[in-house]
């Protein structure tokens, strides 16, 4: 799928020729920012998991330490009892003239003490070994946590550097970007580009797929099974979905765009930078890349010809081919692609044609 999507992108680029686009110069920085943010998010998740594991190990170690102290106390008491009970031999008992039955009971009691002592010593030994093992795991997890934190620092530094680079490029190109966004022809070309991409994606996802885990002659590697969607499962969700992000609706489906000459094919939701963008329903990511006019763009296939489109993101957290669940975070709000406003551009398509998202989804 990724190979076919790359070929589709190259085909779209060829048909456009070499038309200069100021926003295109932002591509590299915005793609790098998206990737750096995604990696930083993953590292944060890894750090959280490592810290949770370390906390669990420490809690287990504390419980074991309490058990060791208890076992040592019990063992000390057994030693004390056995010391006071004494360990006299059988001949001595016989010559003493004491009651044989009492002697037998004393001997049995002493044997029980000995067995209990041996069991406690064995249990204590096992507990000490387990505590040693947990201490080793805790050391390893602490080292892993330190390595993750170091990678986080490096990722943050790289992200800050790319953000500065993008800001400088944006300042240099702001007048050109603003002028080009006011060109009706450019807006229509952006719409045409997205439509062509979606039509191509629709053909790709509709193609019959090889059986799960079968080998293809070209690659010789097993394919992962594709997620299948029941027919019309998404259609039944109409009117019950939530918009991908909370914010102010400043562009509505079918209304004229501020630049004039064209209308909105989706909605634009003004929102704060970095706000989480949620998948409106379960599906599979079929596009996660930068597209001229829409910046960092994610497209999710929901089956039965339905696609949801999320544009102008600061970063995309999912990669092509990943399955997503309803409400799962897939991106972060931004203004990539030369958009003057921070927010999310959202479209819903059925069989390639745009439909009004507000007939399907309402505010969160």
ZAMAR-253184 format. One line per 10 residues: number of its first residue (from 1); their letters; for each residue x, y, z of C-alpha. Coordinates in nm, 2 decimals. Layout:
REM ZAMAR-253184
NUM) a) X Y Z; ...
END
This chain:
REM ZAMAR-253184
1) xxxxxxxxxx) 0.00 0.00 0.00; 0.28 0.24 0.09; 0.45 0.17 -0.24; 0.13 0.24 -0.44; 0.07 0.56 -0.24; 0.42 0.69 -0.31; 0.37 0.62 -0.68; 0.04 0.81 -0.66; 0.21 1.11 -0.50; 0.48 1.11 -0.77
11) xxxxxxxxxx) 0.21 1.10 -1.04; 0.03 1.40 -0.88; 0.36 1.60 -0.86; 0.44 1.53 -1.23; 0.10 1.65 -1.36; 0.15 1.98 -1.17; 0.48 2.06 -1.34; 0.73 2.29 -1.17; 0.49 2.57 -1.06; 0.66 2.76 -0.78
21) xxxxxxxxxx) 0.47 2.76 -0.45; 0.60 2.95 -0.15; 0.44 2.70 0.09; 0.63 2.42 -0.07; 0.95 2.56 0.08; 0.80 2.48 0.42; 0.76 2.11 0.34; 1.09 1.98 0.47; 1.07 2.17 0.80; 0.71 2.08 0.86
31) xxxxxxxxxx) 0.77 1.72 0.78; 1.07 1.71 1.01; 0.87 1.88 1.29; 0.59 1.63 1.25; 0.83 1.33 1.27; 1.02 1.48 1.56; 0.70 1.54 1.75; 0.58 1.19 1.68; 0.90 1.04 1.81; 0.90 1.27 2.12
41) xxxxxxxxxx) 0.54 1.15 2.19; 0.65 0.79 2.15; 0.94 0.84 2.38; 0.71 1.00 2.64; 0.49 0.69 2.62; 0.80 0.47 2.66; 0.92 0.67 2.96; 0.58 0.65 3.12; 0.57 0.27 3.08; 0.93 0.23 3.20
51) xxxxxxxxxx) 0.85 0.45 3.51; 0.54 0.24 3.58; 0.74 -0.08 3.56; 1.01 0.06 3.79; 0.75 0.17 4.04; 0.60 -0.18 4.03; 0.94 -0.34 4.08; 1.01 -0.11 4.38; 0.67 -0.19 4.53; 0.74 -0.56 4.49
61) xxxxxxxxxx) 1.08 -0.52 4.64; 0.94 -0.34 4.95; 0.68 -0.62 5.00; 0.96 -0.87 4.98; 1.17 -0.68 5.22; 0.88 -0.68 5.47; 0.84 -1.06 5.41; 1.21 -1.11 5.47; 1.20 -0.92 5.80; 0.90 -1.13 5.91
71) xxxxxxxxxx) 1.06 -1.46 5.81; 1.38 -1.36 5.99; 1.18 -1.28 6.31; 0.99 -1.62 6.28; 1.32 -1.80 6.24; 1.47 -1.62 6.54; 1.18 -1.73 6.75; 1.22 -2.09 6.64; 1.59 -2.09 6.73; 1.50 -1.95 7.07
81) xxxxxxxxxx) 1.23 -2.22 7.14; 1.46 -2.49 7.03; 1.74 -2.35 7.25; 1.52 -2.35 7.56; 1.37 -2.69 7.48; 1.71 -2.85 7.45; 1.83 -3.13 7.23; 1.89 -3.43 7.47; 1.97 -3.78 7.33; 1.75 -4.09 7.38
91) xxxxxxxxxx) 1.98 -4.27 7.63; 1.98 -3.97 7.86; 1.60 -3.96 7.85; 1.59 -4.33 7.93; 1.82 -4.31 8.23; 1.64 -4.00 8.37; 1.33 -4.20 8.47; 1.10 -3.95 8.31; 0.76 -4.05 8.16; 0.84 -4.21 7.82
101) xxxxxxxxxx) 0.52 -4.07 7.67; 0.62 -3.72 7.76; 0.97 -3.79 7.62; 0.81 -3.90 7.30; 0.59 -3.59 7.28; 0.90 -3.37 7.35; 1.09 -3.54 7.07; 0.80 -3.50 6.83; 0.77 -3.13 6.92; 1.15 -3.08 6.86
111) xxxxxxxxxx) 1.12 -3.25 6.52; 0.84 -3.01 6.43; 1.06 -2.72 6.53; 1.34 -2.85 6.32; 1.12 -2.90 6.01; 0.97 -2.55 6.06; 1.32 -2.41 6.09; 1.43 -2.58 5.77; 1.12 -2.46 5.58; 1.17 -2.11 5.70
121) xxxxxxxxxx) 1.53 -2.11 5.60; 1.44 -2.24 5.26; 1.17 -1.98 5.21; 1.39 -1.71 5.33; 1.66 -1.82 5.08; 1.41 -1.81 4.80; 1.28 -1.47 4.90; 1.63 -1.33 4.91; 1.70 -1.47 4.56; 1.37 -1.31 4.43
131) xxxxxxxxxx) 1.46 -0.98 4.60; 1.80 -1.00 4.43; 1.64 -1.07 4.09; 1.40 -0.77 4.14; 1.69 -0.54 4.23; 1.87 -0.64 3.91; 1.55 -0.57 3.70; 1.51 -0.24 3.88; 1.87 -0.14 3.79; 1.82 -0.24 3.43
141) xxxxxxxxxx) 1.49 -0.04 3.41; 1.65 0.26 3.57; 1.93 0.25 3.31; 1.66 0.22 3.04; 1.47 0.52 3.18; 1.79 0.73 3.18; 1.86 0.64 2.82; 1.50 0.73 2.73; 1.53 1.06 2.91; 1.85 1.14 2.72
151) xxxxxxxxxx) 1.68 1.06 2.38; 1.39 1.28 2.49; 1.63 1.57 2.55; 1.79 1.52 2.21; 1.45 1.50 2.04; 1.33 1.82 2.21; 1.65 2.00 2.10; 1.60 1.89 1.74; 1.23 1.99 1.75; 1.31 2.34 1.88
161) xxxxxxxxxx) 1.57 2.38 1.61; 1.33 2.28 1.33; 1.06 2.51 1.47; 1.30 2.80 1.46; 1.39 2.70 1.10; 1.03 2.69 1.00; 0.96 3.02 1.17; 1.24 3.19 0.98; 1.12 3.05 0.65; 0.77 3.15 0.72
171) xxxxxxxxxx) 0.87 3.51 0.80; 1.07 3.53 0.48; 0.79 3.39 0.27; 0.48 3.53 0.45; 0.40 3.79 0.18; 0.43 3.54 -0.10; 0.23 3.28 0.08; -0.05 3.53 0.16; -0.06 3.65 -0.20; -0.08 3.29 -0.34
181) xxxxxxxxxx) -0.35 3.19 -0.09; -0.56 3.47 -0.24; -0.53 3.33 -0.59; -0.85 3.15 -0.68; -0.66 2.94 -0.93; -0.43 2.81 -0.66; -0.72 2.72 -0.42; -0.88 2.53 -0.70; -0.56 2.35 -0.78; -0.53 2.26 -0.41
191) xxxxxxxxxx) -0.88 2.11 -0.42; -0.80 1.93 -0.74; -0.48 1.79 -0.59; -0.66 1.65 -0.29; -0.94 1.51 -0.50; -0.69 1.33 -0.72; -0.52 1.19 -0.41; -0.84 1.07 -0.26; -0.96 0.91 -0.59; -0.63 0.73 -0.61
201) xxxxxxxxxx) -0.64 0.62 -0.25; -1.00 0.50 -0.30; -0.88 0.27 -0.58; -0.59 0.15 -0.37; -0.79 0.05 -0.07; -1.06 -0.10 -0.28; -0.82 -0.34 -0.45; -0.84 -0.71 -0.36; -0.57 -0.79 -0.11; -0.37 -1.11 -0.08
211) xxxxxxxxxx) -0.47 -1.35 0.19; -0.32 -1.27 0.53; 0.05 -1.38 0.59; 0.09 -1.49 0.23; 0.41 -1.43 0.04; 0.42 -1.19 -0.26; 0.66 -1.27 -0.55; 0.79 -0.91 -0.55; 0.89 -0.88 -0.19; 0.91 -1.24 -0.06
221) xxxxxxxxxx) 0.79 -1.12 0.28; 0.47 -1.21 0.46; 0.20 -0.94 0.44; 0.02 -0.83 0.75; -0.35 -0.90 0.75; -0.57 -0.60 0.65; -0.85 -0.47 0.87; -1.19 -0.53 0.71; -1.49 -0.32 0.78; -1.85 -0.45 0.77
231) xxxxxxxxxx) -2.05 -0.30 0.48; -2.23 0.02 0.57; -2.10 0.00 0.93; -1.98 0.36 0.91; -2.31 0.48 0.75; -2.50 0.37 1.06; -2.29 0.63 1.26; -2.44 0.93 1.08; -2.54 1.19 1.33; -2.37 1.02 1.62
241) xxxxxxxxxx) -2.01 1.12 1.56; -1.80 1.39 1.72; -1.58 1.64 1.54; -1.21 1.56 1.56; -1.12 1.86 1.77; -1.28 2.12 2.00; -1.28 2.47 1.86; -1.46 2.74 1.67; -1.61 2.66 1.33; -1.50 2.94 1.10
251) xxxxxxxxxx) -1.55 2.76 0.77; -1.86 2.55 0.69; -1.92 2.31 0.41; -2.06 2.47 0.10; -2.01 2.83 0.21; -1.79 3.07 0.02; -1.43 3.08 0.12; -1.29 3.42 0.23; -1.06 3.43 -0.07; -1.36 3.41 -0.30
261) xxxxxxxxxx) -1.41 3.20 -0.62; -1.46 2.87 -0.44; -1.65 2.71 -0.15; -1.55 2.50 0.15; -1.55 2.13 0.08; -1.51 2.05 0.44; -1.50 2.26 0.76; -1.22 2.46 0.92; -1.21 2.44 1.30; -1.00 2.71 1.47
271) xxxxxxxxxx) -0.82 2.55 1.76; -0.51 2.60 1.98; -0.18 2.48 1.85; -0.09 2.13 1.97; -0.46 2.03 2.05; -0.52 1.66 2.00; -0.69 1.56 1.68; -0.91 1.25 1.73; -1.02 0.99 1.47; -1.40 1.03 1.43
281) xxxxxxxxxx) -1.44 0.65 1.40; -1.25 0.33 1.37; -1.05 0.27 1.05; -0.70 0.25 0.90; -0.47 0.53 0.81; -0.42 0.53 0.43; -0.22 0.86 0.41; 0.01 1.03 0.65; 0.23 1.28 0.47; 0.27 1.64 0.36
291) xxxxxxxxxx) 0.06 1.76 0.08; 0.08 2.10 -0.09; -0.21 2.32 0.03; -0.29 2.10 0.33; 0.04 2.06 0.50; 0.08 1.76 0.73; -0.23 1.56 0.62; -0.38 1.24 0.75; -0.65 1.04 0.58; -0.84 0.75 0.75
301) xxxxxxxxxx) -1.03 0.48 0.56; -1.35 0.37 0.74; -1.46 0.12 0.49; -1.75 0.11 0.24; -1.60 0.41 0.05; -1.59 0.65 0.35; -1.27 0.85 0.41; -1.21 1.12 0.68; -0.95 1.39 0.60; -0.75 1.59 0.86
311) xxxxxxxxxx) -0.53 1.87 0.73; -0.29 2.15 0.84; -0.17 1.95 1.13; 0.15 2.05 1.32; 0.23 1.68 1.34; 0.09 1.34 1.26; 0.12 1.06 1.52; 0.02 0.77 1.30; 0.18 0.61 0.99; 0.03 0.47 0.68
321) xxxxxxxxxx) -0.13 0.13 0.74; -0.19 0.17 1.11; -0.53 0.09 1.25; -0.70 0.35 1.47; -1.00 0.33 1.70; -1.27 0.58 1.75; -1.15 0.88 1.95; -0.79 0.78 1.93; -0.54 1.07 1.89; -0.39 1.07 1.54
331) xxxxxxxxxx) -0.25 1.42 1.51; -0.19 1.76 1.67; -0.34 2.09 1.55; -0.12 2.33 1.37; -0.10 2.57 1.06; 0.12 2.37 0.83; 0.10 2.41 0.45; 0.10 2.79 0.47; -0.23 2.83 0.65; -0.25 3.17 0.82
341) xxxxxxxxxx) -0.47 3.04 1.10; -0.41 2.76 1.35; -0.67 2.50 1.33; -0.79 2.18 1.16; -0.92 2.14 0.81; -1.16 1.85 0.81; -1.34 1.67 0.53; -1.55 1.37 0.50; -1.57 1.19 0.16; -1.79 0.91 0.03
351) xxxxxxxxxx) -1.68 0.74 -0.29; -1.45 1.03 -0.35; -1.72 1.30 -0.32; -1.72 1.55 -0.03; -2.02 1.54 0.21; -2.12 1.78 0.48; -1.93 1.67 0.80; -2.18 1.86 1.02; -2.45 1.62 0.91; -2.24 1.34 1.05
361) xxxx) -2.06 1.49 1.35; -2.12 1.75 1.61; -1.90 1.93 1.86; -1.72 1.73 2.13
END
